[in-house]
Amino acid sequence: MSIPRVYLETTMFSFYYGQETTPEYRQYKADTRAVFALIKAGMYEPYTSLYALGEIEDETNREKRLNMRGLITDYGVKILEPTDETRRLAALYVQEEAVPASHPTDAAHIAITAANGLDFIVSLNFTHIARPWTDERVRRVNVREGYKGIGIYKPAEVLEL
């Protein structure tokens, strides 16, 4: 049996070191850390992209930015680069309104997951990625374009797999 290949969207790195104290945020942080523990245990093969690295570099808190970068090294997260095909697929997600045109990087995260044949993406971006509307429309585009369906999950859902 092969190990599932999972794409970690930027929020996974950000929530790992998040400082908010609301009960909901603390739960998201705990779930995120539990997903990373499963990665460390060899349950998942982790990937991210140059898009996520760019968003990590935009973090204004230097310590948090360095810690987020450290997760990539510490957990052996492989970095995927954009291609013409991932850019084309991301544009289709925007065209089909799976992701708003104002957030092309969110479409790119999903496109890299699909174009590289990964099994699923994990995200805490509930506005543009981890939501039923996006999942449905992405699946429609992927089937039409000859890609397998990918899962779009929140960390808590990954813990239930």
C-alpha positions, 0 to 999 in steps of 0.5 A: 500500500502506498503512502498518501501524498498530501499538499500542505497549503500555507495555512498549515504552516501558519496555524502551527505557530499561531498565537490566537487564543480563542477555543476554535483557533486552539483546536485548529492549531492542535489539529494542524500539529496532529497532522504534522505528527502523522507526517513525522510518523510516516503516514503521509508524504508531504508536499508544498509549493513555491507559492506557499514559500512565497506566502511564508516569506510575506509573514511579517513576524520574523520568528514565525517566518523562520519557524514556518520555514523550519517545518518544511525542513524538519518534516521533509516537505518536498517543494513543487514548482509551478508549470504551464499546466498548473497555471492553466489548471489554476486559470480554469478553477478561476474561470469556473468560479471554484476560487475567486479571481481575486485569489489566484494563488489559492487556485494555484495551490489546488492546481499543483495538487491535482497536476502532480497527482497528489491525493489531497490538499490540507488547508485552513483557508475556509474562504477560498479552498476548504469549502464544499463549493470549491471542492465540487467545482474543482472536481468538475474541472479535474474530471473534464480535464482528465485529472483524478479527483483530489480531496480538499480537507481541513486538518480535523478531516485528515485525522479522521481518514 
